[in-house]
Amino acid sequence: MAEQLSKMKEQVYKDPRPSTYFDDFHAQARRQPPNLMYEWVRIVLSPIVWLVYRARCIGAPQVPDAGPVIIAPNHFSFLDHFFVAAFVRRKVHFMAKSNLFGWYTQHVFRNGGVFPVRRGARDEEAFVTARTVLERGNTMVMYCEGGRSRTGGLSDSAKPGIGRIALQTGATIVPVAIHGSQKVRNWKKLQAPKVTVLYGEPMRFPVVAEPSREEQQAVADAVFAEIRELYGELETVGRAGARKRERAGRRAERAATA
């Protein structure tokens, strides 16, 4: 699969800018949910998601309509934010690497619900912002893998950060598999992949005020295992098969409650 993908830029892990550079972004995210900028970006990009990349979703109602939620997808492309959010009615905050925050993105990011995490540093400010967003009852996207996969396949392991936030806040986690987005960069070859977004069953974990590293990793691994299962389903039966299974599950639920 790797040979079929367009070359990606080298990863940049360290951000040389001081942490104070990002204070305004954190302050905005902690103060209020995304504003009209979020809706404007959604209106502009959703047709691209739906028409160019033929993105379709399965199981979006798995995302609760209220309360704190962490949406946890795998991560192949810079467009994964939009593939997830295009099918969710709630406004979503995004945790993104600080290297993306430049003069050309700062207005959109600040008003669109995006807040930074400084990779390669113990960025406690990112965790404070994430907890604030969730304690306010909002929704955020966080990637188990910590960054984009460079191989075109799922990463070998999850990072513990999502486990830490889930345990400290008690937020519901919705695992998500995004299939096909590893080929998004192939637009340079005039190739547009077909992207499928599969939402899994919500997961909940008991609140732990000060979770150990082992507890954090255990939760992250459990979430990532669900993502692997969802992704494996799409690899095996494709969009049509996954949709058929999801419809059968809904029918079974209705029959059980009838």
C-alpha positions as CSV (number, residue, x, y, z in Angstrom):
1,M,0.0,0.0,0.0
2,A,2.8,2.4,0.9
3,E,4.0,2.5,-2.8
4,Q,0.7,3.8,-3.9
5,L,0.7,6.8,-1.7
6,S,2.1,10.3,-2.5
7,K,5.1,11.2,-0.5
8,M,4.5,13.1,2.8
9,K,6.7,15.8,4.3
10,E,9.0,14.8,7.0
11,Q,7.5,14.9,10.5
12,V,8.4,18.0,12.6
13,Y,8.2,17.1,16.3
14,K,9.7,20.1,18.0
15,D,8.1,23.6,17.9
16,P,10.8,26.2,18.6
17,R,8.2,28.9,19.6
18,P,7.7,29.5,23.4
19,S,4.6,28.1,25.0
20,T,3.3,31.7,25.6
21,Y,2.8,32.0,21.8
22,F,-0.2,29.7,22.1
23,D,-1.9,31.2,25.1
24,D,-4.5,33.0,23.1
25,F,-5.6,29.8,21.4
26,H,-6.0,28.0,24.7
27,A,-7.8,31.0,26.2
28,Q,-10.3,31.1,23.3
29,A,-11.0,27.3,23.4
30,R,-11.5,27.4,27.2
31,R,-13.7,30.4,27.1
32,Q,-16.3,29.3,24.5
33,P,-17.2,26.7,21.9
34,P,-16.4,27.3,18.2
35,N,-18.2,30.3,16.7
36,L,-19.6,31.1,13.2
37,M,-16.1,30.5,11.7
38,Y,-16.7,26.8,12.3
39,E,-20.0,26.9,10.4
40,W,-18.3,28.8,7.5
41,V,-15.5,26.2,7.2
42,R,-18.0,23.4,7.4
43,I,-20.1,24.9,4.6
44,V,-17.0,25.4,2.4
45,L,-15.4,22.0,2.9
46,S,-18.3,19.7,3.3
47,P,-19.1,19.6,-0.4
48,I,-15.5,18.7,-1.1
49,V,-15.7,15.9,1.5
50,W,-18.9,14.5,0.0
51,L,-18.3,15.0,-3.7
52,V,-14.6,14.9,-4.4
53,Y,-13.7,12.2,-1.8
54,R,-17.2,10.5,-1.9
55,A,-17.1,10.4,1.9
56,R,-19.9,8.6,3.6
57,C,-20.5,7.8,7.2
58,I,-21.9,4.8,9.0
59,G,-23.2,5.0,12.6
60,A,-22.9,8.8,13.2
61,P,-25.9,8.6,15.7
62,Q,-23.4,6.8,18.0
63,V,-22.1,10.2,18.9
64,P,-24.3,11.4,21.9
65,D,-26.4,14.5,21.4
66,A,-25.3,16.0,24.7
67,G,-22.6,15.7,27.3
68,P,-18.8,15.5,27.1
69,V,-17.6,13.4,24.2
70,I,-14.2,12.4,22.8
71,I,-14.3,11.3,19.2
72,A,-11.3,9.1,18.6
73,P,-10.5,8.2,15.0
74,N,-7.4,6.8,13.4
75,H,-5.2,9.4,11.6
76,F,-3.9,9.3,8.1
77,S,-4.6,12.7,6.6
78,F,-4.8,16.4,7.4
79,L,-8.4,16.2,6.2
80,D,-9.4,13.6,8.9
81,H,-10.7,16.4,11.0
82,F,-13.2,17.3,8.3
83,F,-14.1,13.7,7.4
84,V,-15.2,13.2,11.1
85,A,-16.9,16.6,11.7
86,A,-18.8,16.7,8.4
87,F,-21.2,14.0,9.7
88,V,-21.6,15.2,13.3
89,R,-24.2,17.8,14.1
90,R,-22.4,19.0,17.2
91,K,-19.6,21.5,16.9
92,V,-16.3,19.8,17.6
93,H,-13.1,21.1,19.1
94,F,-9.8,19.7,17.7
95,M,-6.5,19.2,19.3
96,A,-3.8,19.8,16.7
97,K,-0.1,19.9,16.6
98,S,1.3,23.3,17.3
99,N,3.4,23.4,14.1
100,L,0.1,24.0,12.2
101,F,-0.5,27.2,14.0
102,G,0.9,30.0,11.8
103,W,-0.2,33.5,10.6
104,Y,-2.2,32.0,7.8
105,T,-4.3,29.6,10.0
106,Q,-4.5,31.4,13.4
107,H,-7.7,33.3,12.7
108,V,-9.6,30.2,11.5
109,F,-8.1,28.0,14.3
110,R,-8.8,30.5,17.1
111,N,-12.4,30.9,16.1
112,G,-13.0,27.4,14.8
113,G,-12.4,25.4,18.0
114,V,-8.8,24.3,17.3
115,F,-6.3,24.3,20.1
116,P,-2.6,23.3,20.0
117,V,-0.5,20.6,21.6
118,R,3.2,21.0,21.5
119,R,4.6,17.6,20.6
120,G,8.0,16.7,22.1
121,A,7.2,18.7,25.2
122,R,5.1,17.9,28.3
123,D,2.4,20.3,27.2
124,E,0.1,20.5,30.3
125,E,-1.7,23.5,28.8
126,A,-3.2,21.2,26.1
127,F,-4.5,18.9,28.8
128,V,-6.0,21.8,30.8
129,T,-7.8,23.0,27.6
130,A,-9.1,19.5,26.8
131,R,-10.5,19.0,30.3
132,T,-12.1,22.5,30.2
133,V,-13.8,21.8,26.9
134,L,-15.1,18.4,28.1
135,E,-16.1,19.7,31.6
136,R,-18.2,22.3,29.7
137,G,-20.1,19.4,28.1
138,N,-18.6,19.9,24.6
139,T,-17.1,17.5,22.0
140,M,-13.5,17.2,20.9
141,V,-11.6,15.0,18.4
142,M,-8.4,13.4,19.7
143,Y,-6.3,10.8,17.9
144,C,-5.1,7.7,19.8
145,E,-2.0,7.5,17.6
146,G,-0.9,11.0,18.5
147,G,0.0,11.9,14.9
148,R,-0.5,10.9,11.3
149,S,0.5,7.4,10.3
150,R,3.3,7.6,7.8
151,T,2.9,4.0,6.4
152,G,-0.7,4.0,5.1
153,G,-1.7,1.6,7.8
154,L,-2.7,1.9,11.5
155,S,0.1,2.6,13.9
156,D,1.5,-0.1,16.1
157,S,0.3,1.4,19.4
158,A,-1.7,4.2,21.0
159,K,-0.4,7.1,23.0
160,P,-1.6,7.3,26.7
161,G,-2.9,10.9,26.4
162,I,-6.4,10.0,25.4
163,G,-6.6,7.6,28.3
164,R,-5.5,10.3,30.7
165,I,-8.2,12.8,29.6
166,A,-10.9,10.1,29.5
167,L,-10.2,9.0,33.0
168,Q,-9.9,12.5,34.5
169,T,-13.2,13.7,32.9
170,G,-15.4,10.6,32.6
171,A,-16.2,11.7,29.0
172,T,-17.8,9.3,26.6
173,I,-15.4,8.0,23.9
174,V,-16.6,7.2,20.4
175,P,-14.0,5.1,18.5
176,V,-14.0,5.9,14.8
177,A,-12.4,4.2,11.8
178,I,-11.6,6.4,8.7
179,H,-10.9,4.2,5.7
180,G,-9.4,5.6,2.5
181,S,-8.0,8.9,3.8
182,Q,-4.4,7.7,3.5
183,K,-4.7,8.3,-0.2
184,V,-6.0,11.9,0.1
185,R,-2.6,13.3,-1.0
186,N,-3.0,11.4,-4.3
187,W,-4.9,14.3,-5.7
188,K,-1.5,15.3,-7.1
189,K,-1.9,12.2,-9.3
190,L,-5.5,13.2,-10.1
191,Q,-6.7,10.4,-7.9
192,A,-9.4,10.9,-5.3
193,P,-10.0,8.1,-2.9
194,K,-13.4,6.9,-1.6
195,V,-13.5,7.6,2.1
196,T,-15.7,5.8,4.7
197,V,-16.2,7.0,8.3
198,L,-17.4,4.2,10.6
199,Y,-18.5,5.2,14.1
200,G,-18.3,2.6,16.8
201,E,-20.2,1.9,20.1
202,P,-19.6,4.6,22.8
203,M,-17.2,3.6,25.5
204,R,-17.1,4.9,29.1
205,F,-14.6,4.5,31.9
206,P,-14.8,5.3,35.6
207,V,-13.4,8.7,36.7
208,V,-9.9,8.6,38.2
209,A,-8.6,11.9,39.4
210,E,-4.9,11.0,39.1
211,P,-4.6,8.0,36.8
212,S,-1.3,6.2,36.7
213,R,0.6,5.9,33.4
214,E,-0.4,2.2,33.3
215,E,-4.1,3.1,33.7
216,Q,-3.9,5.8,31.0
217,Q,-2.2,3.4,28.6
218,A,-4.8,0.6,29.3
219,V,-7.6,2.9,28.4
220,A,-5.8,4.1,25.3
221,D,-5.1,0.6,24.2
222,A,-8.8,-0.4,24.7
223,V,-10.0,2.4,22.6
224,F,-7.4,1.7,19.9
225,A,-8.4,-2.0,19.9
226,E,-12.0,-0.9,19.0
227,I,-10.6,1.4,16.2
228,R,-8.6,-1.6,14.8
229,E,-11.7,-3.7,14.8
230,L,-13.8,-1.1,13.0
231,Y,-11.0,-0.5,10.5
232,G,-10.6,-4.2,10.0
233,E,-14.3,-4.5,9.2
234,L,-14.0,-1.9,6.5
235,E,-11.0,-3.6,5.1
236,T,-12.8,-6.9,5.0
237,V,-16.4,-6.2,4.0
238,G,-16.1,-2.7,2.7
239,R,-18.6,0.2,3.0
240,A,-21.6,-1.9,1.8
241,G,-20.9,-4.7,4.2
242,A,-20.4,-2.4,7.2
243,R,-23.6,-0.6,6.3
244,K,-25.5,-3.8,6.1
245,R,-24.3,-4.9,9.5
246,E,-25.2,-1.6,11.0
247,R,-28.7,-1.8,9.6
248,A,-29.1,-5.3,10.9
249,G,-28.0,-4.1,14.4
250,R,-30.6,-1.4,14.4
251,R,-33.3,-3.8,13.4
252,A,-32.3,-6.2,16.2
253,E,-32.4,-3.4,18.7
254,R,-35.9,-2.4,17.6
255,A,-37.1,-6.0,17.7
256,A,-35.7,-6.3,21.3
257,T,-37.5,-3.2,22.5
258,A,-40.8,-4.0,20.7
